Amino acid sequence: MSVVISGLGVGYGRSPVLSDLSLEVRQGELLVVAGPSGCGKSTLLRAVAGLVPYTGQILVDGAPVRGTSRERALVFQEDGLLPWRTALRNVELPLALQGVPRAVRRSSALAWLDRVGLSGFEGHLPRELSGGMRQRVQLARTLAQQPSLVLMDEPFGALDAQTRASMQQLVSDVLRETGTTTIFVTHDVDEAVLLGDRVVVLGAGEVDVHRDAILKAVLA
């Protein structure tokens, strides 16, 4: 799935957050959007997800964004797991809402929990899992829906350094293995350079970087 954004503008009240932004995301690309707090990174994701009104144009596989779609999955820093549902049932939930038969959704949920390293924790409630494990459940829940576009809004910001590093590697491996187009927002320079096929820096003009230390100078 490709994304083409042209002349994007988003504002809250009379305050513009994004103005005349244009960029493209290629099929299967992991594009990182970096920049200082308040520059509009999260707003960009919400616009692509269809959650906020905007001016300009957002085309996803050539079709304009006019609301939400299950083909576009948004992942937040907060895991958003339902505390009364086990890890397995949290992953199953969106599939159940789509009407997927019980046996099929359970098989898919188990496979994805195993893929993110949580085999054996299917029956645990969120309160019984660490922060990193809850993020793994969220990732499994997201990818079990087989979205064509994943939008990740600083998903590892609340994790400790060791857990964050393991999650970065997991996300990079899984998304590239599945060929899922991804827009990943971060304000962390090292994370941007590590994960991105390309990096777009907001707040300093529109800059593309290919795993390059120039990004450090741009954000300095």
N, C-alpha and C positions, 0 to 999 in steps of 0.2 A: 504494500500500500504506500503510495506517495502522497506528499502534502505540499501544496503550493499556496503561499500566503503573499498577498499583494496589498500594499497600502493599508495595513491593519491599524485600526484605531480603537482603543477601549478606554473608557473613562468612568469614574464614579462621581455622579453629580457634575460639577463644573471642573473637576480635576482630571486631566488626561493622565492615564497611566502608560499607555502605549500610543505612539503616533507615527503613522506612515511607515510601519514596519513591513519589510518584504524579505522572505526567505523560502527556501525549498528543502524538503526532506526527501531523500531518495528511497526507493523501495529497498527494504531490508537494512537500512542505515540506522546506526545508533548515534543520533545527534545530541550533543550536550549543549544546553543553554546555561551560560554562566554570567556572573555579574554581581554587583553589590546589592544589598538588601534594598527593596523599594524600587528597583529598576523595571519591574513588570514581568519577571520570569514566571511566577505562578499565574498571573493574569493571562499570559500567553497560553499556558496549558488549559486554563478554564475556557478560553475562547475556542481553542481547537476541540475541546471536549463538548462544546455546545452548551455551556453552562451560563455564559454571560452574553449580553448583546454586544455587537461590534459593528464598526464600519469598515469598508474595504471588502476584501474577499479572502475566504479560506476554502480551498478546494481539496477534498480528500478523494484520491483516485478520480479526479475530474468533476466530482459532485460537490456543490456548495454545502457547508455545514449549516444546518437549520434546526439545531436541537441535538439532543443526546442520541447515541447509538451504541448498541452492545458491541459493535466492531471497534469502538474506541474505549479503552479502559484506563481510568485515572487512578493512580496509586499515590496515596498521601504518606506523610511522615508518621501520622498516627495510623495504627494498623486497622482500626475500624472493625475488629472482630466482635461478634456478638458474645457476651461473656457467659451466657447460659448454654451455648452450643459448643460441642467438642471441636477439635481441630478438623476432624473429618467432616462434620456437619457444617462447619463454616465454609469449607471448600465446596461442599455440595450445594450450598444455598443458591447461588446464582443459576446453577444448572437446573435446580428444582423450579425456580421462577420462570425458566425458559421452557418448562414442560418436558425436560429430558427424563426418560424412564428411570426409575429408582436404581435398577441394577447397573445401567449404563453410567449414571452419574456417580455411583459409588465406586465403580471400577476406575473411572477417570480420576476421581478425587484421591483414591489410594495410590494410583500411579504417580500423580503429581506430588503428593506428600513424600513419596519415596524419592522422586527426582530432586527435591529440595533438601533431602537429608533428614526427613522426619518420620521415616518408617519406625513404627513402635510407639509413636506419640499420637496416634490417631484418636484415641479416647481421652486425651487430656483437654481440660478446659483452658482458656486463655490465661487465667490467673496462675495456672500451674506451669506455664512456659516462660522462658526468659524473653527479653525484648527482641533479641535476634531471632529466636524461634517463632515468635509471633509474626515478625516480618516475613519469615519463610512461609508461614501459613498464608499470609496475605498475597505473597507472590504466587503460591500454588493456586489460590482461589482466583487470582487474576488470569493466569495462563490456562487454567482448566476451561475457561470460557472461549479459548482460542481467538482472542481479539486479533485484528489485523494491525492495530496501532495501539501501543502502550505509552501512556503519558505518566512520567514518574516525577513527583514533586518533592525533592530532597528526602527520599524515603529512608535514608540512613543517618539523618542528622542527629537523632537522639541515641544512637548506639555508641558503645565504647569502641576504641580504636581497633582492637583485635576482631571483634564481631563485625565491625564495619568493613574491614578488609576482606573477610570471608564472604560477606554478602555481595560486595563489589565483584568478586571473582565469580560467584554463583550467577549473578545477574548477567554479567558479560558472557559467560559460557552458555547459559540457557537461551538468552535472546538471540545470540548469533547462531546457535544450533537450530533454533526454530525459524530463523530468518524473519523475525518479527520487527517491523519498523518501530523505532522507539525515539521519543523525545524525553531526555533526562535533564531535569533542572538541578543545579547545585551552585553553591557559592564557594565550594572548596576547589582550589586550583589543582591540587594533586589528583583529586577524584575526576575532575574534568579531563585532564590529560590522560589519565589511566583508561577511562572508559570510552571516550569519544572517538568515533571515526572522523568526525569533524566537531569543532566547537564554535558556537556563535556567542559572542560576548555582547550583552546588552548594557547600555549605559555608557558605552565608549564607541558608539557607532556599531556597525555590523561587521564583525571580524571572523573569518574562518581560519582555524588552526588545525593542523593535522598532527596531533601528538607532539606538539612543539613547545619548547620552553619559552617561546615568545609570549605565550599566554601569561606567564608570570609577570612579564614587564607590562602587559596591557592592564592587568588588574592591580598592579603595585600602587 
